[in-house]
Amino acid sequence: LQWTHDEKFAFHLVTNEIHIYDANTWKRVGKVRCQGVSSFSLPSVKGVAPNIIVSKDAAEKYLLTVFTPGTKGKPSRVDLLRYPDRMGRESSTVSADASAAST
């Protein structure tokens, strides 16, 4: 379980997915699917917001790194992902409630 720097969301690793929970309600607001993921990391530095991007629509987007170990001739992989708008290799989802809450 890892928190974003602003403690708005908690990211939790489960089999092949990272679930994202709203810190106020503890409801799952999204997930990032990555086949074979074994670990992930959210950058955090006190006083600085290194893992957040504010887009033109003022929606906050969080960066995270995902590690997938190599298997049977496939090399290990580290991906840089952006949540919630999917800048990754497989899929991410955001519930309708989370989208409405951020606007």
C-alpha positions as a LaTeX table, in Angstrom:
\begin{tabular}{lrrr}
\hline
Residue & $x$ (\AA) & $y$ (\AA) & $z$ (\AA) \\
\hline
Leu1 & 0.00 & 0.00 & 0.00 \\
Gln2 & 1.42 & 3.36 & $-1.02$ \\
Trp3 & $-0.02$ & 6.84 & $-0.72$ \\
Thr4 & 0.23 & 9.73 & $-3.15$ \\
His5 & 2.25 & 12.69 & $-1.89$ \\
Asp6 & $-0.96$ & 14.60 & $-1.09$ \\
Glu7 & $-2.60$ & 11.57 & 0.57 \\
Lys8 & $-5.68$ & 11.80 & $-1.68$ \\
Phe9 & $-5.28$ & 8.25 & $-3.02$ \\
Ala10 & $-3.90$ & 4.93 & $-1.84$ \\
Phe11 & $-2.46$ & 2.47 & $-4.38$ \\
His12 & $-2.61$ & $-1.24$ & $-3.51$ \\
Leu13 & $-0.87$ & $-4.04$ & $-5.43$ \\
Val14 & $-2.91$ & $-7.20$ & $-6.09$ \\
Thr15 & $-2.35$ & $-9.96$ & $-8.65$ \\
Asn16 & $-1.74$ & $-8.34$ & $-12.06$ \\
Glu17 & $-3.38$ & $-5.06$ & $-10.97$ \\
Ile18 & $-2.86$ & $-1.96$ & $-8.87$ \\
His19 & $-6.08$ & $-0.82$ & $-7.21$ \\
Ile20 & $-6.59$ & 2.86 & $-6.43$ \\
Tyr21 & $-8.67$ & 3.93 & $-3.43$ \\
Asp22 & $-10.02$ & 7.33 & $-2.43$ \\
Ala23 & $-8.48$ & 8.17 & 0.95 \\
Asn24 & $-11.64$ & 9.82 & 2.28 \\
Thr25 & $-14.15$ & 7.08 & 1.50 \\
Trp26 & $-11.92$ & 4.01 & 0.98 \\
Lys27 & $-13.93$ & 3.18 & $-2.12$ \\
Arg28 & $-12.01$ & 1.82 & $-5.09$ \\
Val29 & $-11.97$ & 4.54 & $-7.74$ \\
Gly30 & $-9.86$ & 2.80 & $-10.36$ \\
Lys31 & $-7.30$ & 0.21 & $-11.27$ \\
Val32 & $-4.24$ & $-0.19$ & $-13.45$ \\
Arg33 & $-3.81$ & $-3.60$ & $-15.05$ \\
Cys34 & $-0.25$ & $-4.82$ & $-15.67$ \\
Gln35 & 0.27 & $-8.50$ & $-16.39$ \\
Gly36 & 2.95 & $-9.98$ & $-14.09$ \\
Val37 & 3.55 & $-6.83$ & $-12.02$ \\
Ser38 & 5.55 & $-7.57$ & $-8.87$ \\
Ser39 & 6.12 & $-4.08$ & $-7.44$ \\
Phe40 & 5.38 & $-0.42$ & $-8.00$ \\
Ser41 & 6.46 & 2.91 & $-6.63$ \\
Leu42 & 4.99 & 6.37 & $-6.20$ \\
Pro43 & 7.64 & 9.10 & $-5.99$ \\
Ser44 & 7.33 & 11.16 & $-2.84$ \\
Val45 & 9.33 & 14.08 & $-1.52$ \\
Lys46 & 8.04 & 16.22 & 1.33 \\
Gly47 & 7.16 & 19.71 & 0.25 \\
Val48 & 7.40 & 18.86 & $-3.44$ \\
Ala49 & 4.85 & 17.17 & $-5.67$ \\
Pro50 & 7.07 & 15.06 & $-7.95$ \\
Asn51 & 4.43 & 12.55 & $-8.97$ \\
Ile52 & 1.70 & 14.93 & $-10.05$ \\
Ile53 & 0.97 & 16.62 & $-13.34$ \\
Val54 & $-1.71$ & 19.28 & $-13.66$ \\
Ser55 & $-3.19$ & 19.15 & $-17.15$ \\
Lys56 & $-5.01$ & 21.80 & $-19.16$ \\
Asp57 & $-8.34$ & 20.65 & $-17.72$ \\
Ala58 & $-6.89$ & 21.08 & $-14.19$ \\
Ala59 & $-7.25$ & 17.37 & $-13.46$ \\
Glu60 & $-4.44$ & 15.93 & $-11.38$ \\
Lys61 & $-2.57$ & 13.00 & $-12.88$ \\
Tyr62 & $-0.27$ & 10.85 & $-10.77$ \\
Leu63 & 2.90 & 9.17 & $-11.99$ \\
Leu64 & 3.97 & 5.72 & $-10.86$ \\
Thr65 & 6.60 & 3.19 & $-11.86$ \\
Val66 & 5.76 & $-0.48$ & $-12.28$ \\
Phe67 & 8.27 & $-3.39$ & $-12.28$ \\
Thr68 & 7.58 & $-6.69$ & $-14.07$ \\
Pro69 & 10.26 & $-9.38$ & $-13.65$ \\
Gly70 & 11.56 & $-11.29$ & $-16.66$ \\
Thr71 & 10.25 & $-14.78$ & $-17.43$ \\
Lys72 & 11.36 & $-17.50$ & $-19.88$ \\
Gly73 & 13.54 & $-15.42$ & $-22.14$ \\
Lys74 & 11.58 & $-12.17$ & $-21.75$ \\
Pro75 & 13.54 & $-9.35$ & $-20.15$ \\
Ser76 & 12.43 & $-7.57$ & $-17.01$ \\
Arg77 & 10.51 & $-4.37$ & $-17.56$ \\
Val78 & 10.01 & $-1.05$ & $-15.77$ \\
Asp79 & 7.15 & 1.15 & $-16.97$ \\
Leu80 & 6.32 & 4.74 & $-16.16$ \\
Leu81 & 2.54 & 5.09 & $-15.96$ \\
Arg82 & 0.23 & 8.03 & $-15.47$ \\
Tyr83 & $-3.07$ & 7.70 & $-13.61$ \\
Pro84 & $-5.96$ & 8.23 & $-14.29$ \\
Asp85 & $-5.65$ & 8.80 & $-18.04$ \\
Arg86 & $-3.65$ & 5.73 & $-18.96$ \\
Met87 & $-0.22$ & 6.38 & $-20.23$ \\
Gly88 & 0.85 & 2.80 & $-19.90$ \\
Arg89 & 1.04 & $-0.48$ & $-21.64$ \\
Glu90 & $-2.20$ & $-2.29$ & $-20.81$ \\
Ser91 & $-5.19$ & $-0.63$ & $-19.23$ \\
Ser92 & $-6.42$ & 1.56 & $-16.46$ \\
Thr93 & $-9.94$ & 2.42 & $-15.47$ \\
Val94 & $-11.60$ & 5.16 & $-13.50$ \\
Ser95 & $-15.08$ & 4.83 & $-12.10$ \\
Ala96 & $-17.71$ & 7.39 & $-13.11$ \\
Asp97 & $-17.91$ & 8.62 & $-9.51$ \\
Ala98 & $-14.19$ & 9.41 & $-9.42$ \\
Ser99 & $-14.36$ & 11.29 & $-12.73$ \\
Ala100 & $-17.25$ & 13.42 & $-11.51$ \\
Ala101 & $-15.58$ & 14.09 & $-8.16$ \\
Ser102 & $-12.42$ & 15.47 & $-9.78$ \\
Thr103 & $-14.24$ & 18.07 & $-11.87$ \\
\hline
\end{tabular}
